């Protein structure tokens, strides 16, 4: 399969079940909403080491938020409910409560509720007050710049993590430019995040290692410097590989983001230095969700 001279491998990205939530963060202006959101989503690239995977989904206009102020939507994913609840509560306390003018609200509806301000209210030391509006409880916690307004809970839903594709190019700058092009297009897709720095990961991993204590290690088949030393998946012309990982609220959301991102790269053409698009999988043993590249891209040539 080729699109605009770029080969699309006949393979699939393998993804796994996660639990997800959305939080709406508002502030006096977008600058401070981003300060809060960036702090909250820091050190949240991979559940391998961070506990959660989190990122900013989109900006919100004042007429799109509960308190009529500008804001951002944050998505957060974890392997289990307990971890997600713990990480959300910790990050709320350390990153949103502390941020000047910030407020936080539920961003997703579900019968399964987790705490936003339910426990954080105790920071008010007895001076916190609550109000019930349209069946939803909000807490006002006194802080030094006035008060912190936070909804008591947000919804938690079943989600998917680990959708991905690999960009194989003739140089590092060309691979990175293609990745940046894809990310800009994918940011327009709702219900997904790309949690790694700038949305891109250079250190793709495989399951296992020759070192017993390591459960993940470098994906040597896609490392250009190891051609000739391992069973490489790279041809001689490939000198750099970048990966984009996607978490989303549904299979369709991730597939849509992958389609948009891959198409944006293919629109650059073969002359961009991108020669192939592939994906990371573990033979179907890691997760039940398989994103087949040819199906996603419509099986056209």
Secondary structure, DSSP 4 states (H G I P E B T S, - for coil): -EETTEEE-S-EEEEEEEEEEEEEEE-SSHHHHHHHHHHHTTT-S-TTTSSEEEEEEEEE-GGGSTTSS-EEEEEEEESSHHHHHHHHHHHIIIIITTSTT-EEEE-S--SSEEESSTTGGGGGTT--EEEEETTEEEEEEEETTEEEEEESEEEEEEEEEEEEEEEEESSHHHHHHHHHHHHHHHTTSTTEE--SGGG-BS--EEE--SSTT-SEEE-GGG-GGGBTTB--S--TT--EEEEEEEEESSHHHHHHHHHHHHHHHHTT-GGGSEEEEE----TT-S-SEEEEHHHHTTT--
